[in-house]
Amino acid sequence: GGGGGVGGRRVASGGGVGRVGGDGKGGTGWFNLGCVRFQQSRAGLLLLARSIGAFLADRMDLLGSKRITLTALALVALPAVLVYQEPDFGSAMVMVMLTLAMLYFFGTPWTHFVVLAASGVGAFIVALQVLPLAGVNLMHQYQIDRLFVFINPGEQSDAAGYNVIQSM
């Protein structure tokens, strides 16, 4: 397919962020180009959309294949993990959601999404409940607060929930 190379260039370019990129609001994925600061993950989203779109378009004859669904998720995994390491959890989740949306519009069977949702819930429970008991924290407390503030934004109206409340 025509899209794999672009995604590969996006992943390969991620290696320079730690050495060349600067610190911006806690994330290290910012490039300072003199008069403008540029967050690489934003360009990565555009390239990811093009790559996944080309990958799926080249495989319309395989519509409904588990292999295509898993391959599309594998294509987003490395860029999402690299962006998460910046740390930019929000952009990593946008990459995953973009891929899921493209799979939906591609015509992926709903059964694939049920399995993915169940897997996501399981991974969420493991990441937030089981791993911390073993001393492994995949997320910072502020990231966990931001996730849970959508369930009850009034609980932290002066902190993590402020922006959610202001947008209502």
C-alpha positions as CSV (number, residue, x, y, z in Angstrom):
1,G,0.0,0.0,0.0
2,G,0.9,3.6,-0.5
3,G,0.5,4.7,3.1
4,G,3.0,2.7,5.1
5,G,6.0,4.8,4.1
6,V,4.6,8.0,5.4
7,G,3.7,6.5,8.7
8,G,7.3,5.1,8.9
9,R,8.7,8.6,8.3
10,R,6.5,9.9,11.1
11,V,7.8,7.3,13.5
12,A,11.4,7.7,12.4
13,S,11.2,11.5,12.8
14,G,10.0,11.0,16.4
15,G,13.6,10.0,17.4
16,G,14.8,13.6,17.0
17,V,12.3,15.1,19.4
18,G,14.2,14.3,22.6
19,R,17.5,15.7,21.2
20,V,16.2,18.6,19.2
21,G,12.8,19.3,20.7
22,G,12.3,21.6,23.6
23,D,10.1,21.5,26.7
24,G,6.6,22.9,26.3
25,K,4.1,22.7,29.2
26,G,5.6,19.4,30.4
27,G,5.9,17.8,27.0
28,T,9.2,17.4,25.1
29,G,7.7,17.2,21.7
30,W,8.0,20.9,20.8
31,F,10.4,22.2,18.1
32,N,11.5,25.8,18.4
33,L,11.8,27.2,14.9
34,G,12.8,30.7,16.0
35,C,9.6,32.7,15.7
36,V,7.3,29.8,16.1
37,R,7.1,26.7,18.3
38,F,5.8,23.6,16.6
39,Q,4.4,20.4,18.3
40,Q,5.4,17.5,16.1
41,S,2.5,15.3,17.2
42,R,0.1,17.7,15.3
43,A,1.9,17.0,12.0
44,G,1.9,13.3,13.1
45,L,-1.9,13.3,13.3
46,L,-2.1,14.5,9.6
47,L,0.4,12.0,8.5
48,L,-1.3,9.2,10.5
49,A,-4.6,10.0,8.9
50,R,-3.1,9.9,5.5
51,S,-1.2,6.7,6.2
52,I,-4.1,4.8,7.8
53,G,-6.5,6.1,5.1
54,A,-4.2,4.9,2.3
55,F,-3.7,1.6,4.0
56,L,-7.4,1.0,4.4
57,A,-8.2,2.3,0.8
58,D,-5.7,-0.1,-0.7
59,R,-7.4,-3.0,1.1
60,M,-11.1,-2.5,0.4
61,D,-11.3,-6.0,-0.9
62,L,-10.4,-7.3,2.6
63,L,-13.2,-5.4,4.4
64,G,-14.2,-7.1,7.6
65,S,-10.8,-8.9,8.1
66,K,-9.5,-9.1,11.6
67,R,-6.0,-8.9,10.2
68,I,-6.7,-5.5,8.7
69,T,-8.2,-4.2,12.0
70,L,-5.2,-5.4,13.9
71,T,-2.7,-4.1,11.4
72,A,-4.3,-0.6,11.4
73,L,-4.1,-0.6,15.3
74,A,-0.4,-1.8,15.1
75,L,0.3,1.1,12.7
76,V,-0.9,3.6,15.3
77,A,0.7,1.9,18.3
78,L,4.3,3.0,17.9
79,P,3.5,6.7,17.1
80,A,1.0,6.8,20.0
81,V,3.5,5.3,22.4
82,L,6.1,7.7,21.3
83,V,3.8,10.7,21.8
84,Y,2.6,9.3,25.2
85,Q,6.3,9.3,26.3
86,E,6.6,13.1,25.6
87,P,4.3,13.0,27.9
88,D,1.2,13.9,25.8
89,F,-1.5,11.5,26.7
90,G,-4.2,13.6,25.0
91,S,-2.5,13.5,21.6
92,A,-1.8,9.8,21.9
93,M,-5.5,9.2,22.6
94,V,-6.5,11.4,19.7
95,M,-4.3,9.2,17.4
96,V,-6.0,6.1,18.7
97,M,-9.5,7.6,18.3
98,L,-8.7,8.8,14.8
99,T,-7.7,5.3,13.8
100,L,-10.8,3.9,15.4
101,A,-13.0,6.4,13.5
102,M,-11.2,5.6,10.2
103,L,-11.8,1.9,10.9
104,Y,-15.5,2.7,11.5
105,F,-15.9,4.6,8.2
106,F,-13.9,1.8,6.5
107,G,-16.7,-0.5,7.4
108,T,-15.1,-2.6,10.1
109,P,-17.7,-5.0,11.6
110,W,-19.2,-3.9,14.9
111,T,-18.0,-7.1,16.6
112,H,-14.4,-5.8,16.2
113,F,-15.4,-2.7,18.1
114,V,-17.0,-4.7,20.9
115,V,-13.8,-6.7,21.3
116,L,-11.7,-3.5,21.2
117,A,-14.0,-1.8,23.8
118,A,-13.8,-4.8,26.1
119,S,-10.0,-4.9,25.7
120,G,-9.8,-1.1,26.3
121,V,-11.8,-1.4,29.5
122,G,-9.6,-4.3,30.7
123,A,-6.4,-2.3,29.9
124,F,-7.9,0.7,31.7
125,I,-8.5,-1.4,34.8
126,V,-5.1,-3.0,34.7
127,A,-3.3,0.4,34.2
128,L,-5.2,2.2,37.0
129,Q,-5.9,-0.5,39.5
130,V,-3.6,-3.6,39.1
131,L,-0.3,-2.1,38.1
132,P,-0.2,0.6,40.8
133,L,-0.6,-2.2,43.4
134,A,2.6,-3.7,42.0
135,G,4.4,-0.3,42.1
136,V,4.1,0.4,38.4
137,N,2.4,3.7,37.5
138,L,1.8,4.3,33.8
139,M,0.1,7.6,34.4
140,H,0.7,10.6,36.5
141,Q,-2.0,11.6,39.0
142,Y,-2.8,14.8,37.0
143,Q,-3.5,12.6,34.0
144,I,-5.8,10.3,36.0
145,D,-7.6,13.4,37.4
146,R,-8.2,14.7,33.9
147,L,-9.7,11.4,32.8
148,F,-12.1,11.2,35.8
149,V,-13.1,14.9,35.7
150,F,-15.3,14.1,32.7
151,I,-17.4,11.8,34.9
152,N,-17.9,14.4,37.6
153,P,-16.5,17.8,36.6
154,G,-18.0,19.5,39.7
155,E,-15.8,17.5,42.0
156,Q,-12.7,19.5,41.0
157,S,-14.2,22.7,39.9
158,D,-11.1,24.8,40.8
159,A,-8.5,22.4,39.4
160,A,-8.8,19.7,36.6
161,G,-12.5,20.3,36.2
162,Y,-12.3,24.0,35.6
163,N,-12.1,23.9,31.8
164,V,-14.9,21.3,31.5
165,I,-17.2,23.4,33.7
166,Q,-16.3,26.6,31.7
167,S,-17.2,24.9,28.4
168,M,-20.7,23.9,29.6
